[in-house]
């Protein structure tokens, strides 16, 4: 057996049908489909180099492919994804009658490591947020935005793409709720704690209008008008811009390790679990399918989600029931934003 070249071979029409099935019937995103295509191209290139017909591959051939991936230096998570793709395409081909048997039915995937996701401790998160709050005291529009952004990311556990895509129609100020659009366009409602609500409200009142006024010629049109978090050029913030905001504040806080928005997201989950929140509730809040290979999240009622969030999240402040949740308290959201 020789090593496979870099992917680049044309896919069999049956494999193309599998990708079409994922797009049309399963609603997979363009990015996900691109990853599947690369995985299948790698498999086809391996088969071509070793004289194997992809549609005639046996269980032994696929085990050989799996072994080759194991020696390729790829991370276990990458190999797992590739082998899941292999199992999926052959299951599809068998179901559609393209092949008589399913050679991938018993193909094993690498065991995922049990290490917990990286998370900052509470003092590190507090240091980042306190520095952001101090910088915002002067009323600088960008500093107000940075504080609101960081409080929002940690307070909700939102993905960076979810924060960047946030629009005015996604926030229910009276109910202290935000609608986040996650992977595969799956929506979920997440509570927003008091510090994040205050920071976002101040940014929307004072910071965002100033950024718009300073960038009258910025492109973006309707999208610019709807975006909550704006970049310094007046357009919707990019993922890279969010990364830079967090990197800058974490360095100022004396944190030497790499801090990404995903680390802040895991920190939110970790601190809620440490505070006693049920793991299923945390999973619902973050929009996860599972927290590990042995634990499956289930959906929970919104009232239970509110209760757990208010009692467990360090930035939730007081209970989200009563005047603050109803919008009749002393800190109303900006007029017209819901």
Secondary structure, 3 states (H helix, E strand, C coil): CCCCCCCCCCCCHHHHHHHHHHHHCCCCCHHHHHHHHHHHHHHHHHHHHCCCCHHHCCHHHHHHHHHHHHCCCCCHHHHHHHHHHHHHHHHHHHHCCCCCCCCCCCCCCCCCCCCCCCCCCHHHHHHHHHHHHHHHCCCCHHHHHHHHHHHHHHHHCCCHHHHHCCEHHHEECCCCEEEEECHHHCEEEEECCHHHHHHHHHHHHHHHHHHHHHCCCCCCHHHHHHECCECCCCCECCHHHHHHHHHHHHHHCCCCCCCCHHHHHHHHHHHHHHCCCCHHHHHHHHCCCEEECCEECCCCCHHHHHHHHHHHCCCCCCCCCCHHHHCCCCCCCCCCCC
